[in-house]
Amino acid sequence: MLKKSINAIIFAALALVFIYCGAAGGSTEPITVEKTSEGEVSFSKTIAPILKDHCIRCHGDDPKGELSILSYEAVMKGGKSGNFVVPGDPDNSRLITSVEKTKEPFMPPRIFPALTPDRIQAIRRWIAEGAKNN
C-alpha cells in the first residue's frame, strides 16, 4: 500500500512539472536556419531561440552550474565546469556533447524532449563557423 502511495505522489509531481513547463517544454518543430549576409548561422536569430526554447528552465535567471544562456556573452563564458562552446570545434564543445548525448551531462534532462536533429545541426554548424555573435 505504501509503495502505491509513493508511486502516486511521484506520478503527480511529474505531471505538475510537465504542466508547469508547458506540456513538455522544448519545441520539436522544424526550424528555419537564419543566416547572416556572409552565409553563416545567426546566433541571435537561430541559436539563441533554440537555447531559450530548450534550456531557459534551468539556465535562465538562476542558472544551474552557473551556466546562463541569457546572452551571447554568458554562453561563451561557460559555467562552473568551464567552457560551454569551443569556437571552431563542435566535437569538443560541451553544448554539442550534451545535446547529442555523447558525454554527460546529457541535456536537456530526460523529462523534456531532446533537441531535434535539425536544431543540433544548426548549433553544430554555428560552432564550426566560429561561434560568432551575429
Secondary structure, 3 states (H helix, E strand, C coil): CHHHHHHHHHHHHHHHHHHHCCCCCCCCCCCCCCECCCCCECHHHHHHHHHHHHHHHHHCCCCHHHCCCCCHHHHHHCECCECCCCCCCHHHCHHHHHHCCCCCCCCCCCCCCCCCHHHHHHHHHHHHCCCCCC
